[in-house]
Amino acid sequence: MSREQAYMRMLNTAANIQWNVAQILEAKAVEAEKMRNWLINHVTSDVFADHESQVKHPIGIHEHVLETIEGLTKLSRGLTGVLKAVLGGEGDEGGQFSQFNLFDGKLDFGDQ
């Protein structure tokens, strides 16, 4: 496998991961909306014995949300590493890619 083909596979895989993450986030948003509606309709101050337990329940929910965000952040950092490897640099300056001739004009899409 040539270097260009390896780069294309890396980019294709990164795109597939991003699509799967988008699907996961969409499902999480639907789940969060259902949970919000249930909480609004069923969890009132009368359900809890004291104020401390009333505060602990939402904190547990927020901790779960933060764990999800932390996992997505780690995944995004990994994808950034893949893109940096393909681009061949530590990043871009001024919003432009550091290498415009990424594949030296030798892209071959015939074997895909």
N, C-alpha and C positions, 0 to 999 in steps of 0.2 A: 504494500500500500504506500502510495506516495505521500509526501508531507501535506500537499494540498488536500488530498482525500481525507487524511487524518483530521485536518483542520475543519473540513466540511462536516465530518462526522461529529466532531466536538460541538460545532455550532448547532447542528441538527438536534443533538441530544440536549443541549442547553435550551433550545426552543421548546422541545417536548416537555422538559421539566417545568419550564415557565407555564406552559399550557396546563399541565397537571396541577400546579400550584394555583392557577386561576380557578380551576374547577373546585379545588379544595376550599378556597376562599369563598366561592359562591355558595357552596354547601354550608359552610360555617355561617355565612350571613343569613341564610334561610333558617338555620338552627337557632341563631341568636335572636332573630325576630320572633320565632315561636316561643323561645324562653322568655323574652321580654313580655310578650302578651300574657303568658301564663303567670309570670311574677306579678304583673300589674293587677290581674284579676283574682289571684288566689293568695298572694302573700301580703298580708297587712300587719299592722302593729299588734293586732290581737292574737296572731299566731305565735308570737314569741313571748317567752316568760319574762324576760327583762331586756333592757336596752342593750346590754353587752352582747347577748345572743343575736339581737336584731342587727348589730353591726358586723358580727363575725360572718354571717351568711353571705352578704354581698362581698366581703373581702375575699372569701374563698372563690367566688365567681371571678372576681377581678384577677386573682392570682392565676387562674386557669387561662384567662385571656392573655395575660402577660407571658406565660409559658409558650403559648401559641405564637405570639409575636416574636419572642426570642428565637424559637425554632426557625421561623421564616427568615429572620435576620441572618442566622447562621447559614441557611440555604442560599440566600442571596450573596453572601460573602464568598461561598464556594463557587457560585456561578460567575461572580466577578473575577475570581482567579482563573477560570476557564477562558473568559473573554480576554483577560490580560495575556494569557499564554498564546492565544491565537493572534492577538494584535502585536505581540512581540515587544511590549514595552510596559512601563509602570503606569501608564495612563495617558491622558491626553492633556494638551496645554491649550487653553483658550477655547475649549469645546471642540477642537478638531482632532481627528485621528492622527496618531503619531506617524503612521505609515499608510500612505494612500495606495501604494503598490504592494498590497498585502500578499498577493500570490504571484507577483511579477508577471501578471498578464497571462498566466498559464493554467487557467481553470479548464478542467476537462469534466464535463457532465455526461459524457457518453456511457459510462459504466454504471450508472445508477439506476 
